[in-house]
């Protein structure tokens, strides 16, 4: 089954370089960012893991846990973290799933059910395992992004998207294009003008269906 936005993530139990984890228990009451990779000791992925490590304080401020995924084993992950920390200049304290059986990648619809890792494999054999998932405390997928191997992910955008998701979570709000924290938000059409103004104050009505409110605290 394909995994879609608002689906509950599968409650997998899996090995990592920091020990065995069960996904729902690990998420707990936090937000979670899962970012996956087709192979350890690869250039673009090393820069990405380094970027995630550098953002440790930003994840913590947002009450968000991060989980790496790669289709190599836990011992390779431990060795790779030395390169990641050397390049990124920050401790990579987050766990990395050791997805050698491809169970995690298949459950998250990154690989087909009949996928396998051939002898002498290259990253191309698991190229589609290059996705970002943002998961809310209710264990439901809020956002998915998939990148090719040739383009490094922009984790400033991941943070921006996370901020938008947290700002609008379980509220009748949305964020406009290029929104940044502190900027005005869009009030959903589920509220008429009177209800919207009662809840959020005066509206900036650009169009009958496009109404902005000051970013509520």
Buried (B, 14 or more C-beta within 10 A) or exposed (E): EEBEEEEEBBEBEBBBBEEEBEBBEBBEEBBBBBBBBBBBBBEBBBBBBBBBBBBBEBBEEBEBBBBBBBBBBBEBBBEBBEBBBEBBEBEBEBBBBBBBEBBBBBBBBBBEEEBEBEEEEEBEBBBBBBBBBBBBBEBEBBBBBEBEBEEBBEBEEBBBBBBBBBBBEEEBBBBEEEBEEEEBBBBEEEBEEEEBBEBBEEBEEEEEEEBBBBBEE
